[in-house]
Amino acid sequence: MEKPEETQKPPGFIKKIKDKVDDKEEQLQIVSTFVRMGILIWSGAILTLAYIKLPPYLGIPEQKLDPTFIASVFTGVLATFGVQPASKEKNGNGSGLTKEEVAKLLEASREAKEKSKLE
């Protein structure tokens, strides 16, 4: 009798990473990035659901939840990717520049544009 051919399973996600990347540190960084992306997507979805009203025909009851914790998870994960919310400085423009510094930069920009037009 002939033996049935062994069917090989396609390699899993982790196996593919191990085959493509030799360095263990890089493998951990890739897996870490995917975990953080999963948490970011999850928390973004929960935050979205906290602020929208679903149609009644879906049969999903309205959830009363405080989105504060989920928002902190969302901003924390965003911070690991280097994205941070802008904060207003004491001068009120959010850039950390004073009105005088902004005016000087605008004037320098205008002068540079005029100079480039003349050339």
N, C-alpha and C positions, 0 to 999 in steps of 0.2 A: 504494500500500500504506500501511496505517496503521502508525504507529510504536507499539511497545508502550509502555504507560505506565511511566514510571520509578517504581520503588518506592523510597520513601525509607526509609532505616534509621531506627529510633527513635534519638533522641539518646543518646549514652553518658553514663556517670556524670560524667565531667569536663565535658562539654558542658552538662549540667543544672546543675552548680555554677556554671559561667560565666554561664549565663542568669539564674540566681536571684540571684547575688551579684556586684555590680559591682566592689567593692574587691578588688584583688589580694591584699592582706594577709589579708582574711577568707577568700578562696579557699584560700590556703595553710594557714590555720589549720584549715579544714574537712578538707582532704586530710591534714594532719598528724594530726588527731584520728583519722581512719579508719585511718591507718597504725599509730598507736599501739594502737588497739583490735585490729587484726589481730595485732600482735605479742603483745598481752596474751592474746588467745584462744589463739594458738598455744602460748605458753609455759605457760599454764594447762593446756592439753590434754596437753602433754608431761609436766608435773609429775604430773598425774593418772595418766597411763599408767605413770609410774615407780613409783607406789605401789600399783597394783592388779594383780591377777593375772587375765589374760584367760582365758576358757574354752578348753580344748584343742581343741574342735571348730572354732574359728575358723582354726586352722592357723597362727597368728602365734606365732613363737618368742618366749620371754621375753627381754627386752632387759636387759642388765646395763649400767646407765649411772649415772654420778654426777650427781645432780640439782642439784648446787651451782651450776653455771653458769646453768642454766635458772632456778633460784630467784632468782639475782641479777638476771637479765634481768626476771623477773616483778616483783620488788619495785622495780626501777628504773623500769619502765614505770608501775607503780602510783603511784610517787612523782611522776611527771610529771602525774598527775591529782590530786595533793594528798593521796593516801592514804599514810600512813606507819605502820609497826607501832609499837605502844606499847612503850616501853622502861621497865624498872623503874628508878626512881631509887634513891638510896642509902637512902631511908627505906622502900623495899619495897612501897609501895602503888601505884606507877606514875603517880600524879597529881602528884607534886612537892610535895605537902602533908605537913606533919608530922601526927602523931596528934593533937596539941593543936588544930591548925587544923581538922582534920576534925571533932573533937568540938565545937568552937565553931560550925561550920557546921550540924551536926546539931541542936544546941541552938537555934540561931536559926531553923531550919526548923520545929522543934516549937513554938516560941513563936509563930511566924507562923500555923501551923495552928490553935492554940488561940485566938488572937486573932480569926481569921476565923470560927471556930465561934461565938464570943460575939456577933459582930455580926449 
